[in-house]
């Protein structure tokens, strides 16, 4: 037997329905965050490139960088994120993909893979992301990229070489479009230097 809801029940139902409707309308009206990508440098050449096979590990990054958000350092040890831009993937995964492509584009070493690809590696490239974002400096906004790299012998487990790569590129502003462009340019500089450094050791 159906009964009519009491006044209190009807009011609660109307409130619940109103909340659902409000959240639904808010979700429909929310604008998606623009998504940006990093590119791999292609118009360069690296010396070396023997018969060894290289595996590029996913870069290690602190939690603040292990995200698809774009870091901004306004100063005073503070860290925040751009609200109008995001990367197309989590930063470590994106950097791994672009590093592999940079080796394929600029080095004679074409035998580059990821861990788990079934490759018997001769060398392992391990990187740490020290800085990757927009830094507000007295000279203006600056895209800062800093990677620490280690080349390891896969059979011996010994570190064969280690280096830190840095690049700073002025950004024309703080909008997502110009910040990601400056970071892409800084990443290109770092990856070109890294590939040339590593390729001489194969």
GROMACS elastic network, one bead per residue, 0.5 to 0.9 nm:
[ bonds ]
;  ai    aj funct       b0    kb
    3     6     6  0.88919   500
    4    10     6  0.89370   500
    5     8     6  0.79067   500
    5     9     6  0.56900   500
    5    10     6  0.57163   500
    6     9     6  0.52109   500
    6    10     6  0.60322   500
    6    11     6  0.85721   500
    7    10     6  0.50932   500
    7    11     6  0.61510   500
    7    12     6  0.86841   500
    8    11     6  0.51623   500
    8    12     6  0.62786   500
    8    13     6  0.86256   500
    9    12     6  0.51367   500
    9    13     6  0.61322   500
    9    14     6  0.86034   500
   10    13     6  0.50530   500
   10    14     6  0.61634   500
   10    15     6  0.86559   500
   11    14     6  0.50761   500
   11    15     6  0.62096   500
   11    16     6  0.86362   500
   12    15     6  0.50717   500
   12    16     6  0.61259   500
   12    17     6  0.84930   500
   13    16     6  0.51357   500
   13    17     6  0.60473   500
   13    18     6  0.84702   500
   14    17     6  0.50824   500
   14    18     6  0.60439   500
   14    19     6  0.86554   500
   15    19     6  0.62165   500
   15    20     6  0.86857   500
   16    19     6  0.51532   500
   16    20     6  0.62742   500
   16    21     6  0.85727   500
   17    20     6  0.51699   500
   17    21     6  0.60894   500
   17    22     6  0.85370   500
   18    21     6  0.50375   500
   18    22     6  0.60150   500
   18    23     6  0.86078   500
   19    22     6  0.50322   500
   19    23     6  0.61654   500
   19    24     6  0.84481   500
   20    23     6  0.52616   500
   20    24     6  0.60573   500
   20    25     6  0.86007   500
   21    24     6  0.50364   500
   21    25     6  0.61129   500
   21    26     6  0.85333   500
   22    25     6  0.51915   500
   22    26     6  0.61148   500
   22    27     6  0.85819   500
   23    26     6  0.50161   500
   23    27     6  0.60722   500
   23    28     6  0.85467   500
   24    27     6  0.51354   500
   24    28     6  0.61840   500
   24    29     6  0.86107   500
   25    28     6  0.50575   500
   25    29     6  0.61051   500
   25    30     6  0.85956   500
   26    29     6  0.51197   500
   26    30     6  0.60643   500
   27    30     6  0.52625   500
   27    31     6  0.86793   500
   28    31     6  0.82953   500
   31    34     6  0.88676   500
   32    35     6  0.86971   500
   33    83     6  0.76844   500
   33    84     6  0.57605   500
   33    85     6  0.57267   500
   33    86     6  0.67784   500
   34    84     6  0.63278   500
   34    86     6  0.64055   500
   34    87     6  0.86381   500
   34   176     6  0.79356   500
   34   177     6  0.87844   500
   35    84     6  0.87749   500
   35    85     6  0.57976   500
   35    87     6  0.55248   500
   35    88     6  0.56706   500
   35   176     6  0.89631   500
   36    85     6  0.69997   500
   36    86     6  0.61133   500
   36    88     6  0.56911   500
   36   176     6  0.84032   500
   36   177     6  0.79693   500
   36   180     6  0.69192   500
   36   181     6  0.89859   500
   37    86     6  0.86270   500
   37    87     6  0.57752   500
   37    88     6  0.54900   500
   37    89     6  0.81466   500
   37    94     6  0.82002   500
   37   180     6  0.79288   500
   37   184     6  0.81751   500
   38    87     6  0.79763   500
   38    88     6  0.83642   500
   38    94     6  0.73174   500
   38    95     6  0.79817   500
   38    98     6  0.73153   500
   38   180     6  0.79663   500
   38   181     6  0.85299   500
   38   183     6  0.81646   500
   38   184     6  0.55001   500
   38   185     6  0.89383   500
   38   187     6  0.79616   500
   38   188     6  0.88758   500
   39    42     6  0.89756   500
   39    98     6  0.65854   500
   39   184     6  0.65986   500
   39   185     6  0.87704   500
   39   187     6  0.84431   500
   39   188     6  0.76360   500
   40    97     6  0.85250   500
   40    99     6  0.71030   500
   40   100     6  0.86112   500
   40   101     6  0.60110   500
   40   102     6  0.53930   500
   40   105     6  0.81659   500
   40   184     6  0.86115   500
   40   187     6  0.82964   500
   40   188     6  0.65253   500
   40   191     6  0.79254   500
   41    44     6  0.73337   500
   41    98     6  0.82454   500
   41   101     6  0.80125   500
   41   102     6  0.56966   500
   41   105     6  0.73086   500
   41   106     6  0.78126   500
   41   187     6  0.86127   500
   41   188     6  0.53631   500
   41   189     6  0.81758   500
   41   191     6  0.73096   500
   41   192     6  0.68212   500
   42    45     6  0.84191   500
   42   101     6  0.83642   500
   42   102     6  0.65654   500
   42   104     6  0.87138   500
   42   105     6  0.51505   500
   42   106     6  0.61282   500
   42   188     6  0.89910   500
   42   192     6  0.88213   500
   43   105     6  0.76986   500
   43   106     6  0.71419   500
   44   105     6  0.77422   500
   44   106     6  0.53471   500
   44   107     6  0.84599   500
   44   192     6  0.73904   500
   45   105     6  0.80120   500
   45   107     6  0.60466   500
   45   108     6  0.82632   500
   45   192     6  0.85679   500
   45   196     6  0.77526   500
   46    49     6  0.81028   500
   46   103     6  0.87182   500
   46   106     6  0.56776   500
   46   108     6  0.72056   500
   46   192     6  0.82830   500
   46   195     6  0.68149   500
   46   197     6  0.82923   500
   46   199     6  0.64842   500
   46   200     6  0.78082   500
   47   106     6  0.89444   500
   47   107     6  0.69027   500
   47   108     6  0.74204   500
   47   196     6  0.66548   500
   47   197     6  0.89455   500
   47   199     6  0.62482   500
   47   200     6  0.59786   500
   48   107     6  0.75411   500
   48   108     6  0.68340   500
   48   109     6  0.78314   500
   48   196     6  0.83945   500
   48   198     6  0.87921   500
   48   199     6  0.52092   500
   48   201     6  0.71865   500
   48   202     6  0.64044   500
   49    52     6  0.77240   500
   49   107     6  0.64303   500
   49   110     6  0.81840   500
   49   199     6  0.56273   500
   49   200     6  0.71526   500
   49   201     6  0.81415   500
   49   202     6  0.56904   500
   50    53     6  0.87072   500
   50   108     6  0.76254   500
   50   109     6  0.65550   500
   50   199     6  0.84228   500
   50   201     6  0.88363   500
   50   202     6  0.54347   500
   51   109     6  0.74242   500
   51   111     6  0.81591   500
   51   202     6  0.76312   500
   52   109     6  0.76795   500
   52   111     6  0.73631   500
   52   121     6  0.75804   500
   52   122     6  0.56377   500
   52   123     6  0.72460   500
   52   202     6  0.63563   500
   53   109     6  0.77526   500
   53   110     6  0.82186   500
   53   111     6  0.50698   500
   53   112     6  0.61443   500
   53   113     6  0.80489   500
   53   119     6  0.77973   500
   53   120     6  0.73044   500
   53   121     6  0.50706   500
   53   122     6  0.51837   500
   53   123     6  0.63276   500
   53   124     6  0.87093   500
   53   202     6  0.88542   500
   54   109     6  0.82455   500
   54   110     6  0.88306   500
   54   111     6  0.62706   500
   54   113     6  0.64347   500
   54   114     6  0.85097   500
   54   119     6  0.86377   500
   54   120     6  0.87971   500
   54   121     6  0.55952   500
   54   122     6  0.61211   500
   54   124     6  0.57814   500
   54   125     6  0.71915   500
   55   100     6  0.86943   500
   55   111     6  0.84943   500
   55   112     6  0.57475   500
   55   114     6  0.52904   500
   55   115     6  0.61023   500
   55   117     6  0.89500   500
   55   119     6  0.78065   500
   55   120     6  0.87727   500
   55   121     6  0.60194   500
   55   122     6  0.80249   500
   55   123     6  0.63182   500
   55   125     6  0.62209   500
   55   126     6  0.88826   500
   56    59     6  0.84837   500
   56    96     6  0.68280   500
   56    97     6  0.88908   500
   56    99     6  0.77033   500
   56   100     6  0.68101   500
   56   112     6  0.72248   500
   56   113     6  0.62956   500
   56   114     6  0.54124   500
   56   115     6  0.69650   500
   56   123     6  0.86607   500
   56   124     6  0.60085   500
   56   126     6  0.66413   500
   56   127     6  0.85984   500
   57    60     6  0.86648   500
   57    96     6  0.69248   500
   57   113     6  0.88774   500
   57   114     6  0.63168   500
   57   115     6  0.62708   500
   57   124     6  0.71364   500
   57   125     6  0.61272   500
   57   126     6  0.55622   500
   57   127     6  0.74484   500
   58    92     6  0.59675   500
   58    93     6  0.61421   500
   58    94     6  0.89470   500
   58    95     6  0.77869   500
   58    96     6  0.54098   500
   58    97     6  0.86869   500
   58   114     6  0.81385   500
   58   115     6  0.84974   500
   58   126     6  0.74938   500
   58   127     6  0.75850   500
   59    91     6  0.87514   500
   59    92     6  0.51877   500
   59    93     6  0.74767   500
   59    95     6  0.71758   500
   59    96     6  0.64931   500
   59   126     6  0.65491   500
   59   128     6  0.53735   500
   59   129     6  0.64936   500
   59   147     6  0.88897   500
   60    66     6  0.82308   500
   60    92     6  0.68696   500
   60   126     6  0.80968   500
   60   127     6  0.63378   500
   60   129     6  0.60984   500
   60   130     6  0.89670   500
   61    64     6  0.78707   500
   61    65     6  0.58150   500
   61    66     6  0.56394   500
   61    91     6  0.86143   500
   61    92     6  0.69315   500
   61   127     6  0.89211   500
   61   128     6  0.60296   500
   61   129     6  0.51543   500
   61   130     6  0.72647   500
   61   131     6  0.89909   500
   62    65     6  0.55313   500
   62    66     6  0.60375   500
   62   129     6  0.78625   500
   62   130     6  0.83849   500
   63    67     6  0.72939   500
   64    67     6  0.69667   500
   64    69     6  0.88369   500
   64    71     6  0.77310   500
   64    79     6  0.82013   500
   64    80     6  0.89440   500
   65    68     6  0.80609   500
   65    69     6  0.78132   500
   65    70     6  0.80266   500
   65    71     6  0.71223   500
   65    90     6  0.84380   500
   65    91     6  0.68102   500
   65    92     6  0.80446   500
   65   129     6  0.79129   500
   65   130     6  0.89906   500
   65   131     6  0.81748   500
   65   132     6  0.73606   500
   65   133     6  0.87117   500
   66    69     6  0.85180   500
   66    90     6  0.61865   500
   66    91     6  0.59586   500
   66    92     6  0.63407   500
   66    93     6  0.89829   500
   67    70     6  0.79970   500
   67    87     6  0.83862   500
   67    89     6  0.77501   500
   67    91     6  0.58130   500
   67    92     6  0.79700   500
   68    86     6  0.56666   500
   68    88     6  0.67568   500
   68    89     6  0.54106   500
   68    91     6  0.57335   500
   69    81     6  0.62256   500
   69    82     6  0.70912   500
   69    83     6  0.85082   500
   69    85     6  0.73356   500
   69    87     6  0.62044   500
   69    90     6  0.77758   500
   69    91     6  0.81186   500
   70    80     6  0.83707   500
   70    81     6  0.53319   500
   70    82     6  0.56104   500
   70    83     6  0.84988   500
   70    85     6  0.69664   500
   70    86     6  0.58280   500
   70    87     6  0.69532   500
   70    91     6  0.87415   500
   70   132     6  0.82736   500
   70   133     6  0.62577   500
   70   134     6  0.79775   500
   70   176     6  0.86111   500
   70   179     6  0.89051   500
   70   180     6  0.83299   500
   71    79     6  0.68064   500
   71    80     6  0.58884   500
   71    82     6  0.65791   500
   71   132     6  0.70412   500
   71   134     6  0.62770   500
   71   135     6  0.85347   500
   72    78     6  0.84592   500
   72    79     6  0.58483   500
   72    80     6  0.51646   500
   72    81     6  0.52935   500
   72    82     6  0.65829   500
   72   132     6  0.89256   500
   72   133     6  0.56677   500
   72   135     6  0.59182   500
   72   136     6  0.76922   500
   73    76     6  0.83112   500
   73    77     6  0.73316   500
   73    78     6  0.58511   500
   73    80     6  0.64020   500
   73    81     6  0.83448   500
   73   133     6  0.73732   500
   73   134     6  0.61270   500
   73   136     6  0.61579   500
   74    77     6  0.78918   500
   74    78     6  0.61498   500
   74    79     6  0.67689   500
   74    80     6  0.76783   500
   74   134     6  0.82811   500
   74   135     6  0.62342   500
   74   136     6  0.50530   500
   74   137     6  0.79934   500
   75    78     6  0.56473   500
   75    79     6  0.78738   500
   75   135     6  0.75045   500
   75   136     6  0.64687   500
   75   137     6  0.76909   500
   76    79     6  0.88880   500
   81    85     6  0.87931   500
   81   133     6  0.89945   500
   82    85     6  0.59114   500
   82    86     6  0.75637   500
   82   174     6  0.83588   500
   82   175     6  0.79826   500
   82   176     6  0.69091   500
   83    86     6  0.80600   500
   83   176     6  0.81127   500
   84   175     6  0.71429   500
   84   176     6  0.56559   500
   84   177     6  0.87482   500
   85   175     6  0.80519   500
   85   177     6  0.75849   500
   85   180     6  0.82313   500
   86    89     6  0.83820   500
   86   176     6  0.79459   500
   86   180     6  0.88677   500
   87    90     6  0.68206   500
   87    91     6  0.70746   500
   87    94     6  0.83062   500
   87   180     6  0.86007   500
   88    91     6  0.84702   500
   88    94     6  0.77551   500
   89    92     6  0.83356   500
   89    93     6  0.66897   500
   89    94     6  0.58778   500
   90    93     6  0.56339   500
   90    94     6  0.62161   500
   90    95     6  0.87409   500
   91    94     6  0.50275   500
   91    95     6  0.60455   500
   91    96     6  0.85702   500
   91   132     6  0.89051   500
   92    95     6  0.51532   500
   92    96     6  0.61629   500
   92    97     6  0.87243   500
   92   129     6  0.79968   500
   93    96     6  0.51309   500
   93    97     6  0.63385   500
   93    98     6  0.87715   500
   94    97     6  0.52823   500
   94    98     6  0.63226   500
   94    99     6  0.86204   500
   95    98     6  0.51487   500
   95    99     6  0.59596   500
   95   100     6  0.85943   500
   95   187     6  0.87744   500
   96    99     6  0.51498   500
   96   100     6  0.63129   500
   96   101     6  0.86932   500
   96   114     6  0.84023   500
   97   100     6  0.53421   500
   97   101     6  0.63302   500
   97   102     6  0.87018   500
   97   114     6  0.88500   500
   98   102     6  0.60112   500
   98   103     6  0.86898   500
   98   191     6  0.83190   500
   99   102     6  0.50120   500
   99   103     6  0.63993   500
   99   104     6  0.87053   500
   99   191     6  0.64891   500
   99   194     6  0.87718   500
   99   195     6  0.81306   500
  100   103     6  0.52625   500
  100   104     6  0.63263   500
  100   105     6  0.86718   500
  100   112     6  0.64261   500
  100   113     6  0.70957   500
  100   114     6  0.82044   500
  101   105     6  0.59785   500
  101   106     6  0.85316   500
  101   112     6  0.87431   500
  102   105     6  0.50411   500
  102   106     6  0.59448   500
  102   107     6  0.77237   500
  102   188     6  0.86814   500
  102   191     6  0.66988   500
  102   192     6  0.72003   500
  102   195     6  0.70198   500
  103   106     6  0.55102   500
  103   107     6  0.51566   500
  103   108     6  0.80007   500
  103   109     6  0.68766   500
  103   110     6  0.71286   500
  103   111     6  0.89671   500
  103   112     6  0.72723   500
  103   191     6  0.86443   500
  103   192     6  0.86742   500
  103   195     6  0.59366   500
  103   196     6  0.88289   500
  103   199     6  0.84138   500
  104   107     6  0.59653   500
  104   108     6  0.75182   500
  104   109     6  0.68496   500
  104   110     6  0.52869   500
  104   111     6  0.80003   500
  104   112     6  0.72121   500
  105   108     6  0.83847   500
  105   110     6  0.84457   500
  106   109     6  0.85269   500
  106   192     6  0.78677   500
  106   195     6  0.74602   500
  106   196     6  0.82510   500
  107   110     6  0.70665   500
  107   195     6  0.70046   500
  107   196     6  0.75475   500
  107   199     6  0.66910   500
  108   111     6  0.89345   500
  108   199     6  0.81051   500
  109   112     6  0.71795   500
  109   199     6  0.73768   500
  109   202     6  0.83894   500
  112   119     6  0.88760   500
  112   121     6  0.88662   500
  113   116     6  0.85683   500
  113   117     6  0.65023   500
  113   118     6  0.88012   500
  113   119     6  0.70825   500
  113   121     6  0.86026   500
  114   117     6  0.57014   500
  114   118     6  0.86984   500
  114   119     6  0.81988   500
  115   118     6  0.75096   500
  115   119     6  0.76749   500
  115   121     6  0.89310   500
  116   119     6  0.74375   500
  118   121     6  0.89262   500
  120   154     6  0.87049   500
  121   124     6  0.69536   500
  121   153     6  0.86740   500
  121   154     6  0.61546   500
  121   155     6  0.83156   500
  122   152     6  0.86208   500
  122   153     6  0.61960   500
  122   154     6  0.51417   500
  122   155     6  0.68225   500
  123   151     6  0.67056   500
  123   152     6  0.56274   500
  123   154     6  0.50041   500
  123   155     6  0.81442   500
  123   202     6  0.84771   500
  124   150     6  0.81145   500
  124   151     6  0.58323   500
  124   152     6  0.50386   500
  124   153     6  0.64208   500
  124   154     6  0.59463   500
  125   149     6  0.69736   500
  125   150     6  0.58782   500
  125   152     6  0.63819   500
  125   198     6  0.86093   500
  126   148     6  0.82849   500
  126   149     6  0.57449   500
  126   150     6  0.52173   500
  126   151     6  0.65281   500
  126   152     6  0.76411   500
  127   147     6  0.64075   500
  127   148     6  0.53966   500
  127   150     6  0.63257   500
  127   151     6  0.88588   500
  128   146     6  0.85840   500
  128   147     6  0.56191   500
  128   148     6  0.50556   500
  128   149     6  0.65794   500
  128   150     6  0.88638   500
  129   132     6  0.69831   500
  129   145     6  0.81080   500
  129   146     6  0.63556   500
  129   148     6  0.66289   500
  130   145     6  0.77029   500
  130   146     6  0.53256   500
  130   147     6  0.55933   500
  130   148     6  0.69497   500
  131   144     6  0.64272   500
  131   145     6  0.52713   500
  131   147     6  0.71093   500
  131   166     6  0.88684   500
  132   143     6  0.76089   500
  132   144     6  0.56554   500
  132   146     6  0.65081   500
  132   147     6  0.85191   500
  132   183     6  0.77596   500
  132   187     6  0.88359   500
  133   142     6  0.83253   500
  133   143     6  0.57738   500
  133   144     6  0.56245   500
  133   145     6  0.67829   500
  133   179     6  0.83431   500
  133   180     6  0.87859   500
  133   183     6  0.69407   500
  134   141     6  0.64957   500
  134   142     6  0.55456   500
  134   144     6  0.61320   500
  134   145     6  0.89244   500
  134   171     6  0.81245   500
  134   174     6  0.81233   500
  134   179     6  0.68698   500
  134   180     6  0.89283   500
  134   182     6  0.87598   500
  134   183     6  0.77313   500
  135   140     6  0.84012   500
  135   141     6  0.57431   500
  135   142     6  0.51190   500
  135   143     6  0.62176   500
  135   144     6  0.66218   500
  136   139     6  0.80886   500
  136   140     6  0.59501   500
  136   142     6  0.62240   500
  136   143     6  0.88287   500
  137   140     6  0.50757   500
  137   141     6  0.58833   500
  137   142     6  0.68210   500
  138   141     6  0.82005   500
  139   142     6  0.81343   500
  139   170     6  0.86919   500
  140   170     6  0.73229   500
  140   171     6  0.77507   500
  140   172     6  0.86105   500
  140   173     6  0.83972   500
  141   169     6  0.88877   500
  141   170     6  0.61798   500
  141   171     6  0.54732   500
  141   172     6  0.74269   500
  141   173     6  0.66120   500
  141   174     6  0.70432   500
  141   179     6  0.86379   500
  142   168     6  0.63714   500
  142   169     6  0.57046   500
  142   171     6  0.53591   500
  142   172     6  0.87169   500
  142   179     6  0.84711   500
  142   182     6  0.79338   500
  142   183     6  0.87524   500
  143   167     6  0.80509   500
  143   168     6  0.55413   500
  143   169     6  0.50858   500
  143   170     6  0.60377   500
  143   171     6  0.62176   500
  143   179     6  0.69521   500
  143   180     6  0.84318   500
  143   182     6  0.56902   500
  143   183     6  0.52133   500
  143   184     6  0.88111   500
  143   185     6  0.87001   500
  143   186     6  0.68102   500
  144   166     6  0.75833   500
  144   167     6  0.60250   500
  144   169     6  0.67625   500
  144   170     6  0.87849   500
  144   182     6  0.87540   500
  144   183     6  0.70040   500
  144   186     6  0.69167   500
  144   187     6  0.87502   500
  145   165     6  0.81006   500
  145   166     6  0.57472   500
  145   167     6  0.53968   500
  145   168     6  0.65825   500
  145   169     6  0.88415   500
  145   183     6  0.72356   500
  145   186     6  0.61519   500
  145   187     6  0.63567   500
  145   190     6  0.74140   500
  146   164     6  0.71402   500
  146   165     6  0.56263   500
  146   167     6  0.65700   500
  146   168     6  0.87723   500
  146   187     6  0.87099   500
  146   190     6  0.76383   500
  147   163     6  0.85427   500
  147   164     6  0.57999   500
  147   165     6  0.52845   500
  147   166     6  0.65965   500
  147   190     6  0.76987   500
  148   162     6  0.75752   500
  148   163     6  0.60034   500
  148   165     6  0.62955   500
  148   166     6  0.87730   500
  149   161     6  0.83448   500
  149   162     6  0.56394   500
  149   163     6  0.54239   500
  149   164     6  0.61096   500
  149   165     6  0.77118   500
  149   194     6  0.78708   500
  150   159     6  0.65483   500
  150   160     6  0.75363   500
  150   161     6  0.58703   500
  150   163     6  0.66760   500
  150   164     6  0.88720   500
  151   158     6  0.86094   500
  151   159     6  0.58913   500
  151   160     6  0.55729   500
  151   161     6  0.52971   500
  151   162     6  0.63073   500
  151   163     6  0.89600   500
  151   198     6  0.72669   500
  151   201     6  0.88382   500
  152   155     6  0.87693   500
  152   156     6  0.80917   500
  152   157     6  0.60666   500
  152   158     6  0.55625   500
  152   160     6  0.54388   500
  152   161     6  0.73065   500
  152   162     6  0.88838   500
  153   156     6  0.53854   500
  153   157     6  0.52234   500
  153   158     6  0.55038   500
  153   159     6  0.64901   500
  153   160     6  0.64518   500
  154   157     6  0.54056   500
  154   158     6  0.78109   500
  155   158     6  0.82510   500
  156   159     6  0.87036   500
  157   160     6  0.89766   500
  159   162     6  0.72691   500
  160   201     6  0.85614   500
  161   198     6  0.83645   500
  161   201     6  0.83849   500
  163   194     6  0.84575   500
  163   197     6  0.85395   500
  164   194     6  0.87930   500
  165   189     6  0.88716   500
  165   190     6  0.57634   500
  165   191     6  0.83763   500
  165   193     6  0.72322   500
  165   194     6  0.69776   500
  166   186     6  0.82506   500
  166   187     6  0.89052   500
  166   189     6  0.82049   500
  166   190     6  0.61291   500
  167   185     6  0.88275   500
  167   186     6  0.52734   500
  167   187     6  0.73628   500
  167   188     6  0.89507   500
  167   189     6  0.64279   500
  167   190     6  0.61376   500
  168   182     6  0.86567   500
  168   183     6  0.85007   500
  168   185     6  0.89696   500
  168   186     6  0.60223   500
  169   182     6  0.58516   500
  169   183     6  0.72820   500
  169   185     6  0.70892   500
  169   186     6  0.57639   500
  170   173     6  0.87454   500
  170   182     6  0.67248   500
  171   174     6  0.72406   500
  171   178     6  0.63082   500
  171   179     6  0.58708   500
  171   180     6  0.88347   500
  171   181     6  0.79931   500
  171   182     6  0.54716   500
  171   183     6  0.83225   500
  172   175     6  0.86950   500
  172   178     6  0.61572   500
  172   179     6  0.76297   500
  172   182     6  0.81701   500
  173   176     6  0.87402   500
  173   177     6  0.89809   500
  173   178     6  0.61980   500
  173   179     6  0.68897   500
  174   177     6  0.82951   500
  174   178     6  0.67147   500
  174   179     6  0.58726   500
  175   178     6  0.56897   500
  175   179     6  0.60587   500
  175   180     6  0.85287   500
  176   179     6  0.52185   500
  176   180     6  0.59774   500
  176   181     6  0.84388   500
  177   180     6  0.55434   500
  177   181     6  0.62813   500
  177   182     6  0.88646   500
  178   181     6  0.50458   500
  178   182     6  0.62494   500
  178   183     6  0.86370   500
  179   182     6  0.52301   500
  179   183     6  0.61818   500
  179   184     6  0.85658   500
  180   184     6  0.59749   500
  180   185     6  0.85841   500
  181   184     6  0.50922   500
  181   185     6  0.63336   500
  181   186     6  0.87381   500
  182   185     6  0.51276   500
  182   186     6  0.62402   500
  182   187     6  0.85936   500
  183   186     6  0.50263   500
  183   187     6  0.60248   500
  183   188     6  0.85600   500
  184   187     6  0.50478   500
  184   188     6  0.62151   500
  184   189     6  0.88293   500
  185   188     6  0.51238   500
  185   189     6  0.65249   500
  185   190     6  0.88830   500
  186   189     6  0.52189   500
  186   190     6  0.64078   500
  186   191     6  0.87483   500
  187   190     6  0.50971   500
  187   191     6  0.60592   500
  187   192     6  0.85124   500
  188   191     6  0.52072   500
  188   192     6  0.60621   500
  188   193     6  0.85835   500
  189   192     6  0.53642   500
  189   193     6  0.63285   500
  189   194     6  0.86410   500
  190   193     6  0.52782   500
  190   194     6  0.60866   500
  190   195     6  0.86759   500
  191   195     6  0.60018   500
  191   196     6  0.84598   500
  192   195     6  0.53167   500
  192   196     6  0.62125   500
  192   197     6  0.85387   500
  193   196     6  0.52732   500
  193   197     6  0.60565   500
  193   198     6  0.86322   500
  194   197     6  0.50786   500
  194   198     6  0.60915   500
  194   199     6  0.84109   500
  195   198     6  0.52217   500
  195   199     6  0.58195   500
  195   200     6  0.86170   500
  196   199     6  0.52400   500
  196   200     6  0.64725   500
  197   200     6  0.57855   500
  197   201     6  0.74075   500
  198   201     6  0.55352   500
  198   202     6  0.72223   500
  199   202     6  0.56245   500
